[in-house]
Amino acid sequence: MTVVFLGIDLAKNVFALHGVDAAGKPCLVRPQVRRDQLAELVARLPPCTIGMEACSGAHHWARQFAGFGHAVRLMAPKFVAPYRMSGRRGKNDAADAAAICEAVQRPSMRFVPIKSELSQCRLAIHTVRQGWVKARTATINRLRGLMSEFGIVLPLKAGDSYLRTLLILGARATLAAAARKKDRLSRWAVALSERRGYWKAVVAVAAKNARMAWAMLAKGEDFKPVT
């Protein structure tokens, strides 16, 4: 019997596999597959549809399995949960793999796009940076609390701080490249930096970029480079 749909319950070291044929009958049930065996086992299978939950390591395995010729589908765990057996029988890795195999066959299932390595690297940079920002914010809040004990109360900032950070970073990159360009926006940014100073120019560029982004979203238009 040929595996048509395969559900894989991902883990750190030991994986569970549940595959069914075209009639929906189980034809590959492997509740314990070591990490160093998984790629070789999947590579030997004929092209089939593989379902996995979009959890840690899922995008890495998805890219690898797609390279073997399989159609890989990632699903949010909350969409797989309704297909798990209730009671004690459903509380094991083999049952999870069977639920994933069942869920991936549903026509109405919503799948998670597979990220490329570049996309994951970009996300990792943002995640690490955001972690440092949270640690900094926690330190600032502790200092604010201590200072308030001595009667010094500092004001709070409003708005989405992370979005503001991204706008400032983008403005700094824009200003750094503006000196080598001759378009109207670059000339304006360079002149403003010379007239009012670097940081005021960065904030002004960030504000202009925010207004342009809002205008594109509000009007549904694509970005048109300034000449």
NUMI-909754 format. One record per residue: x, y, z of N, C-alpha, C in turn; residue in three letters. Coordinates in pm, whole numbers, padded with zeros to 5 digits, always signed. Layout:
BEGIN
XYZXYZXYZALA;...
This chain:
BEGIN
+00084-00120+00000+00000+00000+00000+00088+00125+00000MET;+00044+00225-00074+00121+00348-00089+00066+00456+00004THR;+00156+00525+00073+00117+00634+00162+00073+00753+00076VAL;-00046+00803+00104-00099+00919+00033-00095+01043+00123VAL;-00132+01024+00248-00127+01132+00348-00046+01084+00467PHE;+00043+01172+00514+00129+01137+00627+00126+01249+00729LEU;+00095+01213+00854+00100+01309+00963+00222+01283+01049GLY;+00295+01389+01081+00417+01376+01161+00403+01464+01284ILE;+00416+01403+01402+00417+01478+01527+00562+01513+01559ASP;+00595+01639+01551+00733+01684+01568+00772+01685+01715LEU;+00900+01664+01739+00955+01666+01874+01103+01699+01865ALA;+01171+01701+01979+01314+01728+01978+01395+01607+01932LYS;+01360+01489+01981+01442+01371+01954+01366+01254+01893ASN;+01242+01230+01937+01165+01115+01891+01035+01163+01827VAL;+01013+01124+01702+00897+01168+01626+00798+01053+01610PHE;+00672+01088+01586+00568+00989+01559+00511+01012+01421ALA;+00493+00904+01343+00442+00912+01207+00315+00829+01194LEU;+00220+00881+01117+00096+00808+01089+00059+00835+00944HIS;+00065+00730+00859+00033+00745+00718-00084+00659+00677GLY;-00163+00710+00583-00279+00635+00532-00271+00627+00381VAL;-00340+00525+00324-00342+00509+00180-00460+00585+00121ASP;-00487+00562-00007-00594+00635-00076-00731+00603-00018ALA;-00746+00485+00045-00873+00447+00105-00887+00496+00248ALA;-00783+00562+00299-00787+00612+00436-00745+00512+00541GLY;-00691+00398+00497-00649+00296+00593-00504+00318+00634LYS;-00471+00302+00762-00333+00318+00807-00240+00218+00741PRO;-00131+00269+00684-00034+00180+00620+00108+00210+00664CYS;+00125+00315+00743+00256+00346+00800+00234+00406+00938LEU;+00253+00324+01040+00236+00370+01178+00367+00347+01251VAL;+00437+00458+01276+00567+00451+01344+00563+00547+01462ARG;+00528+00498+01580+00515+00589+01695+00647+00641+01749PRO;+00760+00578+01711+00890+00622+01762+00993+00618+01650GLN;+01028+00736+01600+01131+00750+01497+01233+00851+01549VAL;+01359+00806+01557+01462+00896+01608+01489+01009+01509ARG;+01542+01118+01562+01569+01236+01480+01662+01205+01363ARG;+01764+01124+01385+01859+01092+01279+01803+00994+01177ASP;+01682+00939+01202+01620+00845+01108+01511+00910+01023GLN;+01461+01024+01069+01341+01082+01008+01361+01119+00861LEU;+01465+01195+00830+01486+01240+00692+01501+01123+00597ALA;+01577+01022+00638+01598+00905+00550+01468+00830+00526GLU;+01387+00814+00632+01260+00743+00618+01166+00816+00523LEU;+01153+00947+00538+01063+01025+00453+01114+01030+00309VAL;+01246+01033+00292+01304+01039+00157+01273+00912+00078ALA;+01255+00799+00146+01227+00672+00077+01082+00660+00035ARG;+00994+00743+00089+00852+00735+00055+00825+00794-00083LEU;+00726+00741-00155+00684+00806-00280+00621+00941-00249PRO;+00616+01032-00346+00559+01165-00320+00420+01156-00259PRO;+00400+01224-00149+00272+01224-00079+00250+01360-00014CYS;+00137+01377+00052+00107+01501+00124+00142+01481+00271THR;+00230+01565+00322+00275+01555+00461+00218+01671+00541ILE;+00158+01637+00653+00103+01738+00741+00182+01746+00871GLY;+00205+01868+00919+00272+01890+01046+00213+02013+01113MET;+00224+02018+01244+00184+02138+01315+00293+02244+01301GLU;+00252+02368+01288+00347+02479+01271+00407+02515+01407ALA;+00502+02433+01451+00567+02455+01580+00718+02463+01558CYS;+00795+02454+01664+00940+02468+01654+01001+02364+01560SER;+01077+02410+01463+01143+02321+01368+01059+02283+01248GLY;+00930+02322+01247+00841+02278+01140+00884+02331+01003ALA;+00926+02456+00997+00963+02514+00867+01091+02450+00814HIS;+01183+02415+00902+01305+02346+00860+01272+02210+00798HIS;+01190+02132+00868+01153+02001+00814+01069+02015+00688TRP;+00984+02117+00682+00900+02136+00563+00985+02161+00439ALA;+01086+02245+00453+01175+02270+00338+01248+02144+00296ARG;+01292+02066+00394+01366+01944+00364+01277+01840+00297GLN;+01156+01822+00348+01065+01723+00290+01018+01766+00151PHE;+00998+01896+00133+00960+01946+00000+01071+01917-00101ALA;+01196+01919-00055+01308+01886-00143+01307+01741-00187GLY;+01239+01655-00111+01226+01514-00149+01112+01490-00248PHE;+01038+01597-00280+00927+01585-00375+00790+01574-00311GLY;+00780+01591-00179+00652+01581-00111+00581+01717-00108HIS;+00449+01712-00096+00370+01834-00075+00352+01850+00075ALA;+00409+01954+00130+00410+01973+00276+00308+02079+00314VAL;+00230+02050+00417+00128+02143+00467+00149+02163+00617ARG;+00159+02288+00658+00171+02321+00800+00039+02376+00851LEU;+00004+02339+00973-00125+02381+01031-00103+02435+01172MET;-00182+02532+01210-00179+02582+01347-00230+02473+01440ALA;-00165+02451+01554-00208+02345+01647-00355+02355+01686PRO;-00409+02476+01697-00548+02490+01739-00646+02432+01637LYS;-00603+02424+01510-00689+02366+01407-00677+02214+01402PHE;-00573+02160+01460-00554+02014+01466-00624+01955+01588VAL;-00634+02034+01695-00689+01985+01822-00825+01917+01810ALA;-00921+01967+01728-01052+01901+01721-01047+01758+01668PRO;-00938+01719+01602-00930+01586+01544-00860+01485+01636TYR;-00819+01531+01753-00758+01439+01849-00866+01360+01922ARG;-00834+01234+01953-00927+01152+02030-00934+01204+02173MET;-01052+01200+02230-01069+01244+02368-01032+01132+02465SER;-01010+01170+02589-00977+01070+02690-00830+01033+02690GLY;-00797+00928+02763-00659+00887+02779-00597+00835+02650ARG;-00680+00782+02559-00628+00727+02432-00568+00835+02343ARG;-00614+00958+02362-00566+01066+02275-00446+01140+02329GLY;-00395+01100+02446-00286+01173+02509-00152+01103+02488LYS;-00112+01089+02362+00019+01033+02330+00061+01081+02191ASN;+00188+01063+02159+00242+01115+02032+00181+01046+01911ASP;+00155+00915+01922+00096+00842+01810-00043+00895+01777ALA;-00121+00926+01880-00254+00982+01858-00245+01122+01797ALA;-00145+01199+01836-00124+01332+01777-00093+01321+01629ASP;-00007+01224+01592+00028+01205+01451-00095+01165+01370ALA;-00181+01079+01428-00303+01039+01358-00397+01158+01341ALA;-00404+01244+01442-00489+01363+01432-00438+01457+01324ALA;-00307+01474+01316-00248+01560+01213-00276+01504+01075ILE;-00264+01371+01062-00292+01306+00934-00437+01326+00892CYS;-00528+01320+00988-00669+01343+00959-00696+01488+00922GLU;-00634+01581+00997-00660+01723+00975-00611+01770+00839ALA;-00496+01718+00794-00438+01767+00669-00523+01729+00548VAL;-00613+01632+00565-00699+01590+00455-00825+01675+00441GLN;-00852+01760+00540-00976+01839+00537-00969+01947+00429ARG;-01069+01953+00340-01067+02054+00233-01071+02198+00284PRO;-01132+02218+00399-01147+02354+00452-01034+02394+00545SER;-00933+02310+00559-00824+02340+00651-00744+02461+00603MET;-00708+02548+00697-00625+02665+00666-00480+02633+00699ARG;-00393+02652+00601-00253+02614+00617-00164+02737+00639PHE;-00051+02711+00700+00047+02816+00730+00153+02815+00619VAL;+00181+02929+00556+00285+02932+00451+00421+02891+00507PRO;+00496+02818+00427+00629+02772+00469+00728+02886+00451ILE;+00800+02918+00556+00898+03026+00551+01029+02978+00489LYS;+01092+03065+00411+01225+03039+00360+01328+03064+00470SER;+01450+03019+00448+01554+03043+00547+01578+03193+00567GLU;+01570+03268+00458+01590+03413+00468+01481+03477+00554LEU;+01357+03435+00533+01247+03489+00613+01264+03454+00760SER;+01309+03332+00788+01331+03292+00927+01446+03370+00990GLN;+01550+03399+00911+01662+03478+00963+01617+03619+00998CYS;+01536+03679+00912+01485+03813+00940+01398+03812+01065ARG;+01312+03711+01077+01227+03701+01195+01309+03680+01321LEU;+01417+03600+01309+01502+03575+01425+01569+03704+01473ALA;+01611+03787+01379+01673+03915+01417+01574+04001+01493ILE;+01450+04010+01442+01347+04089+01510+01315+04030+01648HIS;+01311+03896+01658+01278+03831+01785+01385+03859+01889THR;+01513+03843+01848+01622+03868+01942+01624+04015+01985VAL;+01607+04104+01887+01610+04246+01919+01495+04284+02012ARG;+01376+04228+01984+01262+04258+02069+01283+04207+02211GLN;+01355+04095+02225+01387+04045+02358+01473+04143+02436GLY;+01573+04200+02368+01657+04301+02434+01578+04426+02468TRP;+01486+04465+02378+01403+04582+02405+01315+04559+02528VAL;+01259+04440+02541+01176+04408+02658+01258+04412+02785LYS;+01382+04359+02777+01469+04363+02895+01502+04507+02933ALA;+01527+04591+02832+01555+04732+02859+01434+04801+02920ARG;+01316+04771+02865+01194+04832+02917+01169+04791+03061THR;+01196+04662+03092+01178+04615+03229+01271+04689+03325ALA;+01395+04711+03280+01491+04784+03364+01446+04928+03387THR;+01397+04992+03279+01349+05130+03291+01230+05137+03387ILE;+01141+05039+03377+01024+05040+03465+01064+05020+03612ASN;+01165+04936+03635+01214+04920+03773+01273+05051+03825ARG;+01347+05121+03738+01404+05249+03779+01294+05352+03806LEU;+01190+05352+03721+01078+05444+03742+01011+05418+03876ARG;+00996+05287+03908+00934+05252+04036+01018+05297+04154GLY;+01150+05280+04143+01238+05322+04251+01241+05474+04265LEU;+01241+05543+04150+01244+05689+04155+01115+05746+04212MET;+01004+05676+04185+00877+05725+04239+00874+05718+04391SER;+00955+05628+04450+00965+05620+04596+01028+05747+04654GLU;+01100+05818+04570+01164+05943+04614+01092+06066+04560PHE;+00971+06045+04511+00889+06157+04466+00916+06202+04325GLY;+00992+06124+04248+01021+06161+04108+00939+06070+04018ILE;+00843+06126+03947+00754+06049+03860+00781+06087+03715VAL;+00815+05988+03634+00845+06012+03493+00722+05985+03408LEU;+00703+06061+03299+00585+06039+03214+00600+05913+03130PRO;+00486+05856+03086+00485+05740+02997+00469+05784+02854LEU;+00531+05708+02760+00511+05734+02617+00392+05656+02566LYS;+00323+05714+02464+00206+05648+02408+00236+05594+02269ALA;+00148+05507+02216+00164+05453+02082+00236+05320+02080GLY;+00253+05267+01960+00321+05140+01939+00472+05165+01934ASP;+00540+05132+02041+00683+05163+02050+00765+05084+01948SER;+00724+04959+01921+00803+04880+01826+00788+04932+01684TYR;+00668+04976+01649+00647+05034+01516+00728+05162+01502LEU;+00732+05244+01608+00813+05365+01603+00961+05330+01585ARG;+01005+05225+01653+01144+05183+01641+01178+05143+01498THR;+01088+05068+01435+01112+05026+01297+01115+05146+01202LEU;+01028+05243+01227+01027+05364+01144+01156+05443+01159LEU;+01207+05452+01281+01333+05523+01304+01449+05451+01238ILE;+01452+05318+01251+01559+05241+01186+01555+05257+01035LEU;+01433+05254+00979+01420+05275+00835+01463+05414+00793GLY;+01432+05514+00877+01471+05652+00846+01623+05668+00850ALA;+01688+05602+00944+01834+05608+00952+01898+05548+00827ARG;+01841+05435+00780+01892+05374+00658+01868+05464+00537ALA;+01752+05528+00534+01721+05621+00424+01818+05738+00422THR;+01845+05794+00539+01934+05910+00548+02078+05872+00514LEU;+02118+05750+00551+02254+05704+00519+02275+05690+00369ALA;+02171+05648+00298+02183+05630+00153+02151+05757+00075ALA;+02092+05856+00141+02047+05977+00070+02161+06055+00008ALA;+02278+06053+00072+02392+06131+00020+02437+06083-00117ALA;+02406+05957-00150+02449+05901-00280+02340+05908-00386ARG;+02226+05968-00350+02114+05974-00444+02079+06118-00478LYS;+02005+06134-00588+01971+06267-00636+01820+06289-00648LYS;+01739+06197-00598+01595+06217-00607+01550+06325-00509ASP;+01426+06369-00524+01376+06482-00445+01375+06453-00295ARG;+01332+06332-00255+01326+06297-00114+01467+06293-00052LEU;+01564+06239-00126+01701+06230-00074+01762+06368-00059SER;+01739+06456-00158+01792+06591-00147+01731+06664-00028ARG;+01601+06644-00007+01535+06708+00107+01592+06658+00239TRP;+01615+06526+00250+01665+06468+00374+01806+06517+00405ALA;+01892+06524+00302+02029+06571+00323+02030+06717+00364VAL;+01950+06797+00296+01944+06940+00330+01891+06961+00471ALA;+01792+06883+00510+01737+06896+00645+01839+06856+00751LEU;+01916+06752+00721+02019+06707+00816+02125+06814+00835SER;+02163+06879+00726+02263+06984+00735+02210+07108+00807GLU;+02081+07134+00790+02021+07255+00846+01978+07238+00992ARG;+01921+07121+01027+01864+07102+01161+01935+06998+01246ARG;+02026+06921+01186+02096+06818+01262+02047+06678+01226GLY;+02133+06579+01257+02108+06441+01213+01980+06385+01274TYR;+01965+06389+01406+01853+06322+01470+01719+06387+01437TRP;+01715+06516+01423+01590+06580+01383+01553+06539+01240LYS;+01654+06524+01156+01627+06479+01020+01576+06335+01019ALA;+01632+06249+01106+01587+06109+01115+01439+06104+01155VAL;+01402+06181+01256+01263+06183+01301+01171+06236+01192VAL;+01215+06338+01120+01133+06395+01012+01113+06293+00900ALA;+01220+06221+00865+01209+06118+00759+01116+06006+00805VAL;+01127+05967+00933+01040+05862+00986+00894+05905+00981ALA;+00868+06032+01015+00731+06083+01010+00678+06086+00868ALA;+00764+06125+00773+00721+06127+00632+00692+05986+00583LYS;+00778+05889+00620+00755+05750+00580+00624+05697+00639ASN;+00595+05735+00764+00471+05691+00827+00350+05747+00753ALA;+00358+05873+00713+00246+05933+00639+00228+05868+00503ARG;+00340+05836+00436+00329+05770+00306+00271+05630+00321MET;+00313+05556+00426+00258+05422+00450+00109+05428+00478ALA;+00068+05527+00560-00075+05542+00589-00154+05574+00462TRP;-00099+05661+00379-00169+05699+00256-00187+05578+00163ALA;-00083+05494+00151-00094+05375+00066-00198+05279+00120MET;-00201+05260+00253-00299+05169+00313-00441+05225+00301LEU;-00456+05355+00323-00588+05416+00318-00646+05417+00177ALA;-00561+05440+00076-00608+05451-00062-00592+05320-00141LYS;-00524+05221-00080-00505+05094-00150-00413+05104-00269GLY;-00314+05192-00262-00223+05213-00374-00089+05147-00347GLU;-00015+05119-00454+00121+05065-00443+00220+05179-00424ASP;+00337+05145-00373+00441+05245-00351+00495+05296-00485PHE;+00504+05428-00496+00558+05492-00616+00685+05566-00578LYS;+00803+05520-00622+00929+05586-00584+00930+05732-00627PRO;+00985+05816-00539+00996+05959-00569+01114+05982-00662VAL;+01093+06059-00768+01200+06085-00864+01255+06226-00844THR;
